[in-house]
Amino acid sequence: MASTRFSFVARAFAALTFSAALFAASPAHAEGASVRVGVVDVQRAVAQTEDGLRAQATLKKLFESRQQQLDGKQKDLQRQKEEIDKQSRVLSKEALQKRVDEWQKQMVDLQQIFLEYNKELEKKQKELTEPVIEKVMAIIKRIATSENVDIVIDKNTTAYVRSDLDLTDRAIQAYNSGGGGAPAPAPAPKK
């Protein structure tokens, strides 16, 4: 679930990485001007904000509740299967087939409930995390703009990053200090 949560963000940053390569190869930057790069672990930034932690707690509570319901139904079906196995020698072929058919129908119903729970959890996760992602991205843009960083790459898409290029902790701190809603300032002039 976590991997799908941020896959669209990772794809966006992968596209930005490609754009950075094109940008660095452009004639304006071939003349010796340097490209300033920053990295951010978007997934960690979202997860470690106060709102992200609250969202995780809400999802965990919902998941645990749903999981208990599913576990109870699964145990009941297991108990029914054991009863069917025990009674298979004494029941008529028709009666046994009827019990097996009922059990299989209940199993299919349980699988359907499981799929519905998963969809509901994914929807709730998106509902809770999307606003946090948007605010984190605005903060990243604001930090990059204020420090004349030309491109910010998702840390999870890189093999190596110097720690001084990592903006993740600063983005988390800015978010938690109330800096999530402010718009990004206008870009500073290039030197």
FENDABEL-V888918 format. One record per backbone hydrogen bond with DSSP energy under -0.5 kcal/mol. NH is the residue of the N-H (numbers start at 1). CO is the residue of the C=O. E is the energy in kcal/mol with one decimal. If there is no record, write none. Layout:
NH/CO/E + NH/CO/E
This chain:
5/1/-1.5 + 6/2/-1.0 + 7/4/-0.6 + 10/6/-2.5 + 11/7/-2.4 + 12/8/-1.8 + 13/9/-2.4 + 14/10/-2.2 + 15/11/-2.2 + 16/12/-1.9 + 17/13/-2.1 + 18/14/-2.0 + 19/15/-2.3 + 20/16/-2.4 + 21/17/-1.8 + 22/18/-2.0 + 23/19/-2.9 + 24/20/-3.0 + 25/21/-1.5 + 26/22/-0.6 + 26/23/-1.0 + 29/26/-0.9 + 30/26/-1.3 + 31/27/-0.7 + 32/29/-0.9 + 36/34/-0.5 + 37/35/-0.5 + 38/151/-2.5 + 39/165/-2.5 + 40/153/-2.0 + 42/40/-1.2 + 45/41/-2.8 + 46/42/-2.7 + 47/43/-2.4 + 48/44/-2.2 + 49/46/-0.9 + 53/49/-2.7 + 54/50/-2.1 + 55/51/-2.4 + 56/52/-2.3 + 57/53/-2.2 + 58/54/-2.5 + 59/55/-2.6 + 60/56/-2.7 + 61/57/-2.3 + 62/58/-2.3 + 63/59/-3.1 + 64/60/-2.9 + 65/61/-2.0 + 66/62/-2.4 + 67/63/-3.0 + 68/64/-2.2 + 69/65/-1.7 + 70/66/-2.5 + 71/67/-2.9 + 72/68/-2.3 + 73/69/-2.1 + 74/70/-2.6 + 75/71/-2.5 + 76/72/-2.0 + 77/73/-2.2 + 78/74/-2.2 + 79/75/-2.5 + 80/76/-2.4 + 81/77/-2.3 + 82/78/-2.2 + 83/79/-2.1 + 84/80/-2.5 + 85/81/-2.6 + 86/82/-2.2 + 87/83/-2.5 + 88/84/-0.9 + 89/86/-0.6 + 90/87/-0.9 + 91/87/-2.4 + 96/92/-2.8 + 97/93/-2.2 + 98/94/-2.3 + 99/95/-2.1 + 100/96/-2.5 + 101/97/-2.7 + 102/98/-2.2 + 103/99/-2.5 + 104/100/-2.7 + 105/101/-2.2 + 106/102/-2.3 + 107/103/-2.1 + 108/104/-2.4 + 109/105/-2.4 + 110/106/-2.3 + 111/107/-2.2 + 112/108/-2.2 + 113/109/-2.5 + 114/110/-2.5 + 115/111/-2.2 + 116/112/-2.4 + 117/113/-2.7 + 118/114/-2.4 + 119/115/-2.3 + 120/116/-2.6 + 121/117/-2.9 + 122/118/-2.6 + 123/119/-2.5 + 124/120/-2.5 + 125/121/-2.9 + 126/122/-2.5 + 127/123/-2.5 + 128/124/-2.4 + 129/125/-2.6 + 130/126/-2.4 + 133/129/-2.9 + 134/130/-2.4 + 135/131/-2.0 + 136/132/-2.7 + 137/133/-2.7 + 138/134/-2.0 + 139/135/-2.3 + 140/136/-2.6 + 141/137/-2.3 + 142/138/-2.4 + 143/139/-2.9 + 144/140/-2.8 + 145/141/-2.7 + 146/142/-2.5 + 147/143/-1.6 + 148/145/-1.2 + 149/144/-3.2 + 150/36/-1.5 + 150/148/-0.5 + 151/36/-1.7 + 153/38/-2.7 + 155/40/-2.4 + 157/154/-2.0 + 158/155/-1.5 + 165/162/-1.7 + 166/163/-1.3 + 167/39/-3.5 + 171/167/-2.3 + 172/168/-2.3 + 173/169/-2.6 + 174/170/-2.5 + 175/171/-2.3 + 176/172/-2.8 + 177/173/-1.5 + 178/175/-1.7 + 179/174/-2.9 + 180/175/-0.6 + 181/178/-0.6 + 188/145/-0.7
